[in-house]
Amino acid sequence: MTLNELKVNETGRIVSIEEDSLTLKLLEMGFIPGEKVVVEHQSLGDDPIAVRICGYLIALRRDEALMVTIEKI
């Protein structure tokens, strides 16, 4: 499953990140395979979502979250 499929308060562990022009940006923000990620908030229009990773709260667009493959935990 991908990160954009998680609902608010659900947790996942990153498995991989799709190769794209945003891959380096995501890796620099802490989206590293093995890291735990929690969806904290989602906007009324469903985009963006706020996720907590490595102690930070980061807003991602749904198309960016689609690049992150996770396993739900």
Predicted model as a PDB file, atoms N, CA, C, CB and O in Angstrom, pLDDT in the B-factor column:
MODEL        1                                                                  
ATOM      1  N   MET A   1       0.845  -1.172   0.000  1.00 95.00           N  
ATOM      2  CA  MET A   1       0.000   0.000   0.000  1.00 95.00           C  
ATOM      3  C   MET A   1       0.888   1.233   0.000  1.00 95.00           C  
ATOM      4  CB  MET A   1      -0.960  -0.001   1.213  1.00 95.00           C  
ATOM      5  O   MET A   1       2.082   1.147   0.286  1.00 95.00           O  
ATOM      6  N   THR A   2       0.306   2.372  -0.320  1.00 95.00           N  
ATOM      7  CA  THR A   2       1.077   3.615  -0.356  1.00 95.00           C  
ATOM      8  C   THR A   2       0.631   4.550   0.770  1.00 95.00           C  
ATOM      9  CB  THR A   2       0.920   4.312  -1.729  1.00 95.00           C  
ATOM     10  O   THR A   2      -0.442   4.378   1.349  1.00 95.00           O  
ATOM     11  N   LEU A   3       1.464   5.532   1.066  1.00 95.00           N  
ATOM     12  CA  LEU A   3       1.214   6.448   2.175  1.00 95.00           C  
ATOM     13  C   LEU A   3      -0.100   7.218   2.008  1.00 95.00           C  
ATOM     14  CB  LEU A   3       2.369   7.426   2.305  1.00 95.00           C  
ATOM     15  O   LEU A   3      -0.754   7.537   3.000  1.00 95.00           O  
ATOM     16  N   ASN A   4      -0.485   7.512   0.793  1.00 92.00           N  
ATOM     17  CA  ASN A   4      -1.726   8.270   0.591  1.00 92.00           C  
ATOM     18  C   ASN A   4      -2.970   7.473   0.945  1.00 92.00           C  
ATOM     19  CB  ASN A   4      -1.821   8.728  -0.842  1.00 92.00           C  
ATOM     20  O   ASN A   4      -4.055   8.048   1.025  1.00 92.00           O  
ATOM     21  N   GLU A   5      -2.850   6.160   1.163  1.00 93.00           N  
ATOM     22  CA  GLU A   5      -3.988   5.315   1.525  1.00 93.00           C  
ATOM     23  C   GLU A   5      -4.236   5.267   3.035  1.00 93.00           C  
ATOM     24  CB  GLU A   5      -3.765   3.912   1.005  1.00 93.00           C  
ATOM     25  O   GLU A   5      -5.305   4.835   3.466  1.00 93.00           O  
ATOM     26  N   LEU A   6      -3.271   5.703   3.843  1.00 93.00           N  
ATOM     27  CA  LEU A   6      -3.461   5.696   5.292  1.00 93.00           C  
ATOM     28  C   LEU A   6      -4.475   6.759   5.702  1.00 93.00           C  
ATOM     29  CB  LEU A   6      -2.123   5.929   6.016  1.00 93.00           C  
ATOM     30  O   LEU A   6      -4.515   7.845   5.123  1.00 93.00           O  
ATOM     31  N   LYS A   7      -5.279   6.446   6.684  1.00 93.00           N  
ATOM     32  CA  LYS A   7      -6.250   7.389   7.243  1.00 93.00           C  
ATOM     33  C   LYS A   7      -5.629   8.096   8.447  1.00 93.00           C  
ATOM     34  CB  LYS A   7      -7.568   6.658   7.652  1.00 93.00           C  
ATOM     35  O   LYS A   7      -4.566   7.698   8.922  1.00 93.00           O  
ATOM     36  N   VAL A   8      -6.288   9.137   8.935  1.00 94.00           N  
ATOM     37  CA  VAL A   8      -5.816   9.879  10.095  1.00 94.00           C  
ATOM     38  C   VAL A   8      -5.650   8.931  11.283  1.00 94.00           C  
ATOM     39  CB  VAL A   8      -6.793  11.029  10.445  1.00 94.00           C  
ATOM     40  O   VAL A   8      -6.513   8.090  11.536  1.00 94.00           O  
ATOM     41  N   ASN A   9      -4.548   9.067  12.005  1.00 96.00           N  
ATOM     42  CA  ASN A   9      -4.155   8.268  13.177  1.00 96.00           C  
ATOM     43  C   ASN A   9      -3.701   6.853  12.839  1.00 96.00           C  
ATOM     44  CB  ASN A   9      -5.301   8.191  14.137  1.00 96.00           C  
ATOM     45  O   ASN A   9      -3.463   6.064  13.753  1.00 96.00           O  
ATOM     46  N   GLU A  10      -3.574   6.507  11.577  1.00 96.00           N  
ATOM     47  CA  GLU A  10      -3.032   5.197  11.204  1.00 96.00           C  
ATOM     48  C   GLU A  10      -1.520   5.312  11.039  1.00 96.00           C  
ATOM     49  CB  GLU A  10      -3.693   4.667   9.890  1.00 96.00           C  
ATOM     50  O   GLU A  10      -0.994   6.375  10.709  1.00 96.00           O  
ATOM     51  N   THR A  11      -0.831   4.193  11.277  1.00 97.00           N  
ATOM     52  CA  THR A  11       0.626   4.153  11.261  1.00 97.00           C  
ATOM     53  C   THR A  11       1.122   3.154  10.238  1.00 97.00           C  
ATOM     54  CB  THR A  11       1.170   3.807  12.643  1.00 97.00           C  
ATOM     55  O   THR A  11       0.506   2.112  10.014  1.00 97.00           O  
ATOM     56  N   GLY A  12       2.235   3.484   9.626  1.00 97.00           N  
ATOM     57  CA  GLY A  12       2.863   2.572   8.685  1.00 97.00           C  
ATOM     58  C   GLY A  12       4.373   2.651   8.800  1.00 97.00           C  
ATOM     59  O   GLY A  12       4.921   3.554   9.433  1.00 97.00           O  
ATOM     60  N   ARG A  13       5.037   1.683   8.172  1.00 98.00           N  
ATOM     61  CA  ARG A  13       6.502   1.667   8.121  1.00 98.00           C  
ATOM     62  C   ARG A  13       6.896   1.746   6.648  1.00 98.00           C  
ATOM     63  CB  ARG A  13       7.106   0.370   8.817  1.00 98.00           C  
ATOM     64  O   ARG A  13       6.374   1.003   5.817  1.00 98.00           O  
ATOM     65  N   ILE A  14       7.806   2.639   6.339  1.00 97.00           N  
ATOM     66  CA  ILE A  14       8.213   2.853   4.948  1.00 97.00           C  
ATOM     67  C   ILE A  14       8.982   1.635   4.438  1.00 97.00           C  
ATOM     68  CB  ILE A  14       9.080   4.134   4.818  1.00 97.00           C  
ATOM     69  O   ILE A  14       9.909   1.142   5.080  1.00 97.00           O  
ATOM     70  N   VAL A  15       8.564   1.170   3.263  1.00 97.00           N  
ATOM     71  CA  VAL A  15       9.218   0.042   2.609  1.00 97.00           C  
ATOM     72  C   VAL A  15      10.145   0.542   1.502  1.00 97.00           C  
ATOM     73  CB  VAL A  15       8.170  -0.937   2.037  1.00 97.00           C  
ATOM     74  O   VAL A  15      11.292   0.108   1.401  1.00 97.00           O  
ATOM     75  N   SER A  16       9.638   1.461   0.669  1.00 96.00           N  
ATOM     76  CA  SER A  16      10.447   1.994  -0.425  1.00 96.00           C  
ATOM     77  C   SER A  16       9.863   3.312  -0.913  1.00 96.00           C  
ATOM     78  CB  SER A  16      10.532   0.982  -1.586  1.00 96.00           C  
ATOM     79  O   SER A  16       8.746   3.689  -0.556  1.00 96.00           O  
ATOM     80  N   ILE A  17      10.644   4.003  -1.737  1.00 94.00           N  
ATOM     81  CA  ILE A  17      10.206   5.252  -2.347  1.00 94.00           C  
ATOM     82  C   ILE A  17      10.423   5.134  -3.847  1.00 94.00           C  
ATOM     83  CB  ILE A  17      10.973   6.485  -1.755  1.00 94.00           C  
ATOM     84  O   ILE A  17      11.498   4.743  -4.300  1.00 94.00           O  
ATOM     85  N   GLU A  18       9.400   5.471  -4.606  1.00 92.00           N  
ATOM     86  CA  GLU A  18       9.475   5.425  -6.065  1.00 92.00           C  
ATOM     87  C   GLU A  18      10.511   6.433  -6.559  1.00 92.00           C  
ATOM     88  CB  GLU A  18       8.087   5.712  -6.698  1.00 92.00           C  
ATOM     89  O   GLU A  18      10.589   7.555  -6.059  1.00 92.00           O  
ATOM     90  N   GLU A  19      11.303   6.019  -7.547  1.00 89.00           N  
ATOM     91  CA  GLU A  19      12.312   6.903  -8.128  1.00 89.00           C  
ATOM     92  C   GLU A  19      11.626   8.003  -8.930  1.00 89.00           C  
ATOM     93  CB  GLU A  19      13.297   6.107  -9.024  1.00 89.00           C  
ATOM     94  O   GLU A  19      10.841   7.720  -9.835  1.00 89.00           O  
ATOM     95  N   ASP A  20      11.920   9.249  -8.598  1.00 86.00           N  
ATOM     96  CA  ASP A  20      11.297  10.401  -9.240  1.00 86.00           C  
ATOM     97  C   ASP A  20      12.155  11.620  -8.935  1.00 86.00           C  
ATOM     98  CB  ASP A  20       9.820  10.606  -8.750  1.00 86.00           C  
ATOM     99  O   ASP A  20      13.147  11.515  -8.214  1.00 86.00           O  
ATOM    100  N   SER A  21      11.788  12.758  -9.471  1.00 87.00           N  
ATOM    101  CA  SER A  21      12.541  13.983  -9.186  1.00 87.00           C  
ATOM    102  C   SER A  21      12.412  14.413  -7.729  1.00 87.00           C  
ATOM    103  CB  SER A  21      12.071  15.107 -10.093  1.00 87.00           C  
ATOM    104  O   SER A  21      13.236  15.188  -7.243  1.00 87.00           O  
ATOM    105  N   LEU A  22      11.385  13.921  -7.018  1.00 88.00           N  
ATOM    106  CA  LEU A  22      11.179  14.275  -5.605  1.00 88.00           C  
ATOM    107  C   LEU A  22      11.821  13.283  -4.634  1.00 88.00           C  
ATOM    108  CB  LEU A  22       9.698  14.366  -5.313  1.00 88.00           C  
ATOM    109  O   LEU A  22      11.777  13.494  -3.422  1.00 88.00           O  
ATOM    110  N   THR A  23      12.409  12.222  -5.143  1.00 91.00           N  
ATOM    111  CA  THR A  23      12.965  11.176  -4.271  1.00 91.00           C  
ATOM    112  C   THR A  23      13.987  11.736  -3.295  1.00 91.00           C  
ATOM    113  CB  THR A  23      13.607  10.075  -5.107  1.00 91.00           C  
ATOM    114  O   THR A  23      13.912  11.455  -2.099  1.00 91.00           O  
ATOM    115  N   LEU A  24      14.923  12.509  -3.773  1.00 92.00           N  
ATOM    116  CA  LEU A  24      15.958  13.074  -2.898  1.00 92.00           C  
ATOM    117  C   LEU A  24      15.341  13.972  -1.836  1.00 92.00           C  
ATOM    118  CB  LEU A  24      16.989  13.864  -3.720  1.00 92.00           C  
ATOM    119  O   LEU A  24      15.743  13.921  -0.674  1.00 92.00           O  
ATOM    120  N   LYS A  25      14.370  14.791  -2.220  1.00 91.00           N  
ATOM    121  CA  LYS A  25      13.692  15.676  -1.270  1.00 91.00           C  
ATOM    122  C   LYS A  25      13.041  14.857  -0.154  1.00 91.00           C  
ATOM    123  CB  LYS A  25      12.629  16.541  -1.992  1.00 91.00           C  
ATOM    124  O   LYS A  25      13.172  15.198   1.021  1.00 91.00           O  
ATOM    125  N   LEU A  26      12.346  13.785  -0.514  1.00 92.00           N  
ATOM    126  CA  LEU A  26      11.686  12.939   0.481  1.00 92.00           C  
ATOM    127  C   LEU A  26      12.704  12.270   1.404  1.00 92.00           C  
ATOM    128  CB  LEU A  26      10.829  11.875  -0.212  1.00 92.00           C  
ATOM    129  O   LEU A  26      12.499  12.205   2.616  1.00 92.00           O  
ATOM    130  N   LEU A  27      13.800  11.774   0.830  1.00 93.00           N  
ATOM    131  CA  LEU A  27      14.840  11.153   1.651  1.00 93.00           C  
ATOM    132  C   LEU A  27      15.443  12.156   2.630  1.00 93.00           C  
ATOM    133  CB  LEU A  27      15.938  10.562   0.762  1.00 93.00           C  
ATOM    134  O   LEU A  27      15.688  11.821   3.789  1.00 93.00           O  
ATOM    135  N   GLU A  28      15.680  13.370   2.176  1.00 93.00           N  
ATOM    136  CA  GLU A  28      16.245  14.406   3.052  1.00 93.00           C  
ATOM    137  C   GLU A  28      15.294  14.786   4.181  1.00 93.00           C  
ATOM    138  CB  GLU A  28      16.592  15.647   2.241  1.00 93.00           C  
ATOM    139  O   GLU A  28      15.740  15.210   5.247  1.00 93.00           O  
ATOM    140  N   MET A  29      13.978  14.637   3.956  1.00 92.00           N  
ATOM    141  CA  MET A  29      12.991  14.953   4.994  1.00 92.00           C  
ATOM    142  C   MET A  29      12.783  13.789   5.960  1.00 92.00           C  
ATOM    143  CB  MET A  29      11.661  15.330   4.354  1.00 92.00           C  
ATOM    144  O   MET A  29      12.000  13.911   6.902  1.00 92.00           O  
ATOM    145  N   GLY A  30      13.474  12.654   5.746  1.00 94.00           N  
ATOM    146  CA  GLY A  30      13.383  11.540   6.677  1.00 94.00           C  
ATOM    147  C   GLY A  30      12.568  10.360   6.197  1.00 94.00           C  
ATOM    148  O   GLY A  30      12.370   9.409   6.953  1.00 94.00           O  
ATOM    149  N   PHE A  31      12.093  10.389   4.974  1.00 95.00           N  
ATOM    150  CA  PHE A  31      11.311   9.278   4.433  1.00 95.00           C  
ATOM    151  C   PHE A  31      12.264   8.184   3.958  1.00 95.00           C  
ATOM    152  CB  PHE A  31      10.388   9.754   3.266  1.00 95.00           C  
ATOM    153  O   PHE A  31      12.504   8.008   2.764  1.00 95.00           O  
ATOM    154  N   ILE A  32      12.791   7.464   4.932  1.00 95.00           N  
ATOM    155  CA  ILE A  32      13.800   6.442   4.708  1.00 95.00           C  
ATOM    156  C   ILE A  32      13.174   5.081   5.005  1.00 95.00           C  
ATOM    157  CB  ILE A  32      15.068   6.690   5.593  1.00 95.00           C  
ATOM    158  O   ILE A  32      12.450   4.933   5.989  1.00 95.00           O  
ATOM    159  N   PRO A  33      13.452   4.079   4.151  1.00 96.00           N  
ATOM    160  CA  PRO A  33      12.906   2.746   4.431  1.00 96.00           C  
ATOM    161  C   PRO A  33      13.196   2.306   5.860  1.00 96.00           C  
ATOM    162  CB  PRO A  33      13.478   1.724   3.452  1.00 96.00           C  
ATOM    163  O   PRO A  33      14.321   2.415   6.346  1.00 96.00           O  
ATOM    164  N   GLY A  34      12.151   1.807   6.524  1.00 96.00           N  
ATOM    165  CA  GLY A  34      12.256   1.366   7.905  1.00 96.00           C  
ATOM    166  C   GLY A  34      11.686   2.361   8.901  1.00 96.00           C  
ATOM    167  O   GLY A  34      11.359   1.981  10.026  1.00 96.00           O  
ATOM    168  N   GLU A  35      11.559   3.629   8.517  1.00 97.00           N  
ATOM    169  CA  GLU A  35      11.025   4.664   9.420  1.00 97.00           C  
ATOM    170  C   GLU A  35       9.516   4.528   9.582  1.00 97.00           C  
ATOM    171  CB  GLU A  35      11.368   6.070   8.892  1.00 97.00           C  
ATOM    172  O   GLU A  35       8.800   4.177   8.645  1.00 97.00           O  
ATOM    173  N   LYS A  36       9.056   4.815  10.795  1.00 97.00           N  
ATOM    174  CA  LYS A  36       7.621   4.811  11.095  1.00 97.00           C  
ATOM    175  C   LYS A  36       7.028   6.154  10.716  1.00 97.00           C  
ATOM    176  CB  LYS A  36       7.362   4.502  12.595  1.00 97.00           C  
ATOM    177  O   LYS A  36       7.649   7.195  10.933  1.00 97.00           O  
ATOM    178  N   VAL A  37       5.817   6.137  10.145  1.00 97.00           N  
ATOM    179  CA  VAL A  37       5.130   7.352   9.731  1.00 97.00           C  
ATOM    180  C   VAL A  37       3.674   7.272  10.183  1.00 97.00           C  
ATOM    181  CB  VAL A  37       5.227   7.554   8.188  1.00 97.00           C  
ATOM    182  O   VAL A  37       3.029   6.233  10.046  1.00 97.00           O  
ATOM    183  N   VAL A  38       3.163   8.384  10.724  1.00 97.00           N  
ATOM    184  CA  VAL A  38       1.790   8.452  11.221  1.00 97.00           C  
ATOM    185  C   VAL A  38       1.076   9.603  10.525  1.00 97.00           C  
ATOM    186  CB  VAL A  38       1.757   8.632  12.773  1.00 97.00           C  
ATOM    187  O   VAL A  38       1.611  10.709  10.452  1.00 97.00           O  
ATOM    188  N   VAL A  39      -0.129   9.351  10.012  1.00 96.00           N  
ATOM    189  CA  VAL A  39      -0.924  10.425   9.424  1.00 96.00           C  
ATOM    190  C   VAL A  39      -1.611  11.161  10.572  1.00 96.00           C  
ATOM    191  CB  VAL A  39      -1.976   9.869   8.381  1.00 96.00           C  
ATOM    192  O   VAL A  39      -2.417  10.574  11.294  1.00 96.00           O  
ATOM    193  N   GLU A  40      -1.296  12.437  10.742  1.00 96.00           N  
ATOM    194  CA  GLU A  40      -1.821  13.242  11.842  1.00 96.00           C  
ATOM    195  C   GLU A  40      -3.081  14.008  11.459  1.00 96.00           C  
ATOM    196  CB  GLU A  40      -0.766  14.210  12.318  1.00 96.00           C  
ATOM    197  O   GLU A  40      -4.041  14.056  12.229  1.00 96.00           O  
ATOM    198  N   HIS A  41      -3.079  14.605  10.276  1.00 94.00           N  
ATOM    199  CA  HIS A  41      -4.194  15.446   9.838  1.00 94.00           C  
ATOM    200  C   HIS A  41      -4.403  15.297   8.346  1.00 94.00           C  
ATOM    201  CB  HIS A  41      -3.946  16.920  10.196  1.00 94.00           C  
ATOM    202  O   HIS A  41      -3.511  14.873   7.612  1.00 94.00           O  
ATOM    203  N   GLN A  42      -5.602  15.657   7.914  1.00 91.00           N  
ATOM    204  CA  GLN A  42      -5.868  15.744   6.487  1.00 91.00           C  
ATOM    205  C   GLN A  42      -6.776  16.947   6.281  1.00 91.00           C  
ATOM    206  CB  GLN A  42      -6.517  14.419   5.928  1.00 91.00           C  
ATOM    207  O   GLN A  42      -7.694  17.179   7.068  1.00 91.00           O  
ATOM    208  N   SER A  43      -6.525  17.705   5.237  1.00 87.00           N  
ATOM    209  CA  SER A  43      -7.309  18.918   5.017  1.00 87.00           C  
ATOM    210  C   SER A  43      -8.722  18.576   4.574  1.00 87.00           C  
ATOM    211  CB  SER A  43      -6.634  19.814   3.975  1.00 87.00           C  
ATOM    212  O   SER A  43      -9.002  17.442   4.184  1.00 87.00           O  
ATOM    213  N   LEU A  44      -9.599  19.549   4.636  1.00 83.00           N  
ATOM    214  CA  LEU A  44     -10.993  19.331   4.248  1.00 83.00           C  
ATOM    215  C   LEU A  44     -11.119  18.885   2.806  1.00 83.00           C  
ATOM    216  CB  LEU A  44     -11.800  20.590   4.460  1.00 83.00           C  
ATOM    217  O   LEU A  44     -12.001  18.089   2.483  1.00 83.00           O  
ATOM    218  N   GLY A  45     -10.259  19.378   1.936  1.00 79.00           N  
ATOM    219  CA  GLY A  45     -10.286  18.978   0.537  1.00 79.00           C  
ATOM    220  C   GLY A  45      -9.515  17.702   0.276  1.00 79.00           C  
ATOM    221  O   GLY A  45      -9.357  17.302  -0.878  1.00 79.00           O  
ATOM    222  N   ASP A  46      -9.024  17.044   1.341  1.00 74.00           N  
ATOM    223  CA  ASP A  46      -8.303  15.776   1.252  1.00 74.00           C  
ATOM    224  C   ASP A  46      -6.849  15.939   0.804  1.00 74.00           C  
ATOM    225  CB  ASP A  46      -9.018  14.854   0.300  1.00 74.00           C  
ATOM    226  O   ASP A  46      -6.122  14.950   0.713  1.00 74.00           O  
ATOM    227  N   ASP A  47      -6.416  17.168   0.523  1.00 84.00           N  
ATOM    228  CA  ASP A  47      -5.063  17.380   0.062  1.00 84.00           C  
ATOM    229  C   ASP A  47      -4.605  18.739   0.577  1.00 84.00           C  
ATOM    230  CB  ASP A  47      -4.971  17.295  -1.495  1.00 84.00           C  
ATOM    231  O   ASP A  47      -5.303  19.713   0.294  1.00 84.00           O  
ATOM    232  N   PRO A  48      -3.535  18.898   1.285  1.00 93.00           N  
ATOM    233  CA  PRO A  48      -2.516  17.918   1.627  1.00 93.00           C  
ATOM    234  C   PRO A  48      -2.853  17.122   2.892  1.00 93.00           C  
ATOM    235  CB  PRO A  48      -1.192  18.609   1.802  1.00 93.00           C  
ATOM    236  O   PRO A  48      -3.883  17.327   3.535  1.00 93.00           O  
ATOM    237  N   ILE A  49      -1.937  16.205   3.216  1.00 94.00           N  
ATOM    238  CA  ILE A  49      -2.023  15.472   4.474  1.00 94.00           C  
ATOM    239  C   ILE A  49      -0.813  15.859   5.312  1.00 94.00           C  
ATOM    240  CB  ILE A  49      -2.085  13.918   4.237  1.00 94.00           C  
ATOM    241  O   ILE A  49       0.226  16.234   4.768  1.00 94.00           O  
ATOM    242  N   ALA A  50      -0.938  15.770   6.630  1.00 96.00           N  
ATOM    243  CA  ALA A  50       0.180  16.046   7.540  1.00 96.00           C  
ATOM    244  C   ALA A  50       0.592  14.723   8.169  1.00 96.00           C  
ATOM    245  CB  ALA A  50      -0.210  17.109   8.645  1.00 96.00           C  
ATOM    246  O   ALA A  50      -0.227  14.014   8.754  1.00 96.00           O  
ATOM    247  N   VAL A  51       1.874  14.406   8.037  1.00 97.00           N  
ATOM    248  CA  VAL A  51       2.389  13.156   8.586  1.00 97.00           C  
ATOM    249  C   VAL A  51       3.493  13.453   9.578  1.00 97.00           C  
ATOM    250  CB  VAL A  51       2.901  12.230   7.469  1.00 97.00           C  
ATOM    251  O   VAL A  51       4.233  14.426   9.427  1.00 97.00           O  
ATOM    252  N   ARG A  52       3.601  12.610  10.594  1.00 97.00           N  
ATOM    253  CA  ARG A  52       4.671  12.732  11.586  1.00 97.00           C  
ATOM    254  C   ARG A  52       5.698  11.656  11.283  1.00 97.00           C  
ATOM    255  CB  ARG A  52       4.123  12.600  13.058  1.00 97.00           C  
ATOM    256  O   ARG A  52       5.386  10.467  11.223  1.00 97.00           O  
ATOM    257  N   ILE A  53       6.935  12.106  11.092  1.00 96.00           N  
ATOM    258  CA  ILE A  53       8.044  11.189  10.826  1.00 96.00           C  
ATOM    259  C   ILE A  53       9.309  11.767  11.450  1.00 96.00           C  
ATOM    260  CB  ILE A  53       8.233  10.955   9.287  1.00 96.00           C  
ATOM    261  O   ILE A  53       9.574  12.962  11.320  1.00 96.00           O  
ATOM    262  N   CYS A  54      10.072  10.951  12.109  1.00 92.00           N  
ATOM    263  CA  CYS A  54      11.331  11.375  12.752  1.00 92.00           C  
ATOM    264  C   CYS A  54      11.137  12.577  13.665  1.00 92.00           C  
ATOM    265  CB  CYS A  54      12.375  11.708  11.693  1.00 92.00           C  
ATOM    266  O   CYS A  54      12.036  13.410  13.782  1.00 92.00           O  
ATOM    267  N   GLY A  55       9.973  12.684  14.318  1.00 93.00           N  
ATOM    268  CA  GLY A  55       9.714  13.775  15.234  1.00 93.00           C  
ATOM    269  C   GLY A  55       9.247  15.067  14.579  1.00 93.00           C  
ATOM    270  O   GLY A  55       9.008  16.059  15.267  1.00 93.00           O  
ATOM    271  N   TYR A  56       9.115  15.064  13.255  1.00 94.00           N  
ATOM    272  CA  TYR A  56       8.675  16.257  12.530  1.00 94.00           C  
ATOM    273  C   TYR A  56       7.272  16.063  11.982  1.00 94.00           C  
ATOM    274  CB  TYR A  56       9.646  16.587  11.391  1.00 94.00           C  
ATOM    275  O   TYR A  56       6.859  14.942  11.687  1.00 94.00           O  
ATOM    276  N   LEU A  57       6.546  17.159  11.847  1.00 96.00           N  
ATOM    277  CA  LEU A  57       5.230  17.142  11.218  1.00 96.00           C  
ATOM    278  C   LEU A  57       5.406  17.761   9.832  1.00 96.00           C  
ATOM    279  CB  LEU A  57       4.147  17.924  12.082  1.00 96.00           C  
ATOM    280  O   LEU A  57       5.767  18.930   9.703  1.00 96.00           O  
ATOM    281  N   ILE A  58       5.146  16.965   8.806  1.00 96.00           N  
ATOM    282  CA  ILE A  58       5.404  17.381   7.429  1.00 96.00           C  
ATOM    283  C   ILE A  58       4.126  17.290   6.607  1.00 96.00           C  
ATOM    284  CB  ILE A  58       6.513  16.518   6.795  1.00 96.00           C  
ATOM    285  O   ILE A  58       3.400  16.300   6.683  1.00 96.00           O  
ATOM    286  N   ALA A  59       3.857  18.324   5.824  1.00 95.00           N  
ATOM    287  CA  ALA A  59       2.701  18.315   4.932  1.00 95.00           C  
ATOM    288  C   ALA A  59       3.131  17.793   3.569  1.00 95.00           C  
ATOM    289  CB  ALA A  59       2.076  19.735   4.808  1.00 95.00           C  
ATOM    290  O   ALA A  59       4.132  18.230   3.002  1.00 95.00           O  
ATOM    291  N   LEU A  60       2.351  16.849   3.058  1.00 94.00           N  
ATOM    292  CA  LEU A  60       2.611  16.268   1.737  1.00 94.00           C  
ATOM    293  C   LEU A  60       1.357  16.332   0.889  1.00 94.00           C  
ATOM    294  CB  LEU A  60       3.100  14.808   1.859  1.00 94.00           C  
ATOM    295  O   LEU A  60       0.244  16.160   1.387  1.00 94.00           O  
ATOM    296  N   ARG A  61       1.548  16.583  -0.400  1.00 92.00           N  
ATOM    297  CA  ARG A  61       0.420  16.443  -1.324  1.00 92.00           C  
ATOM    298  C   ARG A  61       0.175  14.959  -1.533  1.00 92.00           C  
ATOM    299  CB  ARG A  61       0.693  17.172  -2.691  1.00 92.00           C  
ATOM    300  O   ARG A  61       1.079  14.142  -1.363  1.00 92.00           O  
ATOM    301  N   ARG A  62      -1.048  14.618  -1.901  1.00 89.00           N  
ATOM    302  CA  ARG A  62      -1.395  13.206  -2.120  1.00 89.00           C  
ATOM    303  C   ARG A  62      -0.529  12.568  -3.199  1.00 89.00           C  
ATOM    304  CB  ARG A  62      -2.867  13.078  -2.504  1.00 89.00           C  
ATOM    305  O   ARG A  62      -0.162  11.398  -3.081  1.00 89.00           O  
ATOM    306  N   ASP A  63      -0.194  13.320  -4.254  1.00 90.00           N  
ATOM    307  CA  ASP A  63       0.641  12.749  -5.310  1.00 90.00           C  
ATOM    308  C   ASP A  63       2.060  12.467  -4.821  1.00 90.00           C  
ATOM    309  CB  ASP A  63       0.684  13.688  -6.509  1.00 90.00           C  
ATOM    310  O   ASP A  63       2.712  11.553  -5.326  1.00 90.00           O  
ATOM    311  N   GLU A  64       2.548  13.238  -3.845  1.00 92.00           N  
ATOM    312  CA  GLU A  64       3.851  12.953  -3.247  1.00 92.00           C  
ATOM    313  C   GLU A  64       3.757  11.713  -2.350  1.00 92.00           C  
ATOM    314  CB  GLU A  64       4.359  14.175  -2.436  1.00 92.00           C  
ATOM    315  O   GLU A  64       4.649  10.866  -2.366  1.00 92.00           O  
ATOM    316  N   ALA A  65       2.681  11.610  -1.573  1.00 93.00           N  
ATOM    317  CA  ALA A  65       2.495  10.460  -0.689  1.00 93.00           C  
ATOM    318  C   ALA A  65       2.318   9.165  -1.479  1.00 93.00           C  
ATOM    319  CB  ALA A  65       1.290  10.683   0.219  1.00 93.00           C  
ATOM    320  O   ALA A  65       2.622   8.083  -0.977  1.00 93.00           O  
ATOM    321  N   LEU A  66       1.832   9.274  -2.697  1.00 92.00           N  
ATOM    322  CA  LEU A  66       1.635   8.114  -3.563  1.00 92.00           C  
ATOM    323  C   LEU A  66       2.962   7.449  -3.920  1.00 92.00           C  
ATOM    324  CB  LEU A  66       0.900   8.527  -4.835  1.00 92.00           C  
ATOM    325  O   LEU A  66       2.991   6.269  -4.267  1.00 92.00           O  
ATOM    326  N   MET A  67       4.047   8.193  -3.837  1.00 93.00           N  
ATOM    327  CA  MET A  67       5.374   7.660  -4.178  1.00 93.00           C  
ATOM    328  C   MET A  67       5.977   6.803  -3.066  1.00 93.00           C  
ATOM    329  CB  MET A  67       6.318   8.801  -4.498  1.00 93.00           C  
ATOM    330  O   MET A  67       6.954   6.091  -3.299  1.00 93.00           O  
ATOM    331  N   VAL A  68       5.406   6.865  -1.857  1.00 96.00           N  
ATOM    332  CA  VAL A  68       5.973   6.175  -0.692  1.00 96.00           C  
ATOM    333  C   VAL A  68       5.206   4.884  -0.427  1.00 96.00           C  
ATOM    334  CB  VAL A  68       5.939   7.089   0.561  1.00 96.00           C  
ATOM    335  O   VAL A  68       4.032   4.914  -0.059  1.00 96.00           O  
ATOM    336  N   THR A  69       5.876   3.757  -0.617  1.00 96.00           N  
ATOM    337  CA  THR A  69       5.277   2.458  -0.334  1.00 96.00           C  
ATOM    338  C   THR A  69       5.493   2.124   1.137  1.00 96.00           C  
ATOM    339  CB  THR A  69       5.881   1.351  -1.250  1.00 96.00           C  
ATOM    340  O   THR A  69       6.601   2.251   1.659  1.00 96.00           O  
ATOM    341  N   ILE A  70       4.418   1.696   1.799  1.00 97.00           N  
ATOM    342  CA  ILE A  70       4.498   1.389   3.236  1.00 97.00           C  
ATOM    343  C   ILE A  70       3.845   0.036   3.527  1.00 97.00           C  
ATOM    344  CB  ILE A  70       3.816   2.506   4.074  1.00 97.00           C  
ATOM    345  O   ILE A  70       3.139  -0.540   2.699  1.00 97.00           O  
ATOM    346  N   GLU A  71       4.117  -0.440   4.742  1.00 97.00           N  
ATOM    347  CA  GLU A  71       3.352  -1.559   5.295  1.00 97.00           C  
ATOM    348  C   GLU A  71       2.639  -1.004   6.516  1.00 97.00           C  
ATOM    349  CB  GLU A  71       4.278  -2.810   5.660  1.00 97.00           C  
ATOM    350  O   GLU A  71       3.252  -0.331   7.345  1.00 97.00           O  
ATOM    351  N   LYS A  72       1.371  -1.279   6.628  1.00 95.00           N  
ATOM    352  CA  LYS A  72       0.567  -0.770   7.760  1.00 95.00           C  
ATOM    353  C   LYS A  72       0.934  -1.525   9.021  1.00 95.00           C  
ATOM    354  CB  LYS A  72      -0.960  -0.906   7.476  1.00 95.00           C  
ATOM    355  O   LYS A  72       1.052  -2.750   9.005  1.00 95.00           O  
ATOM    356  N   ILE A  73       1.117  -0.790  10.126  1.00 92.00           N  
ATOM    357  CA  ILE A  73       1.425  -1.448  11.400  1.00 92.00           C  
ATOM    358  C   ILE A  73       0.465  -0.971  12.471  1.00 92.00           C  
ATOM    359  CB  ILE A  73       2.884  -1.175  11.828  1.00 92.00           C  
ATOM    360  O   ILE A  73       0.555  -1.405  13.619  1.00 92.00           O  
TER     361      ILE A  73                                                      
ENDMDL                                                                          
END                                                                             
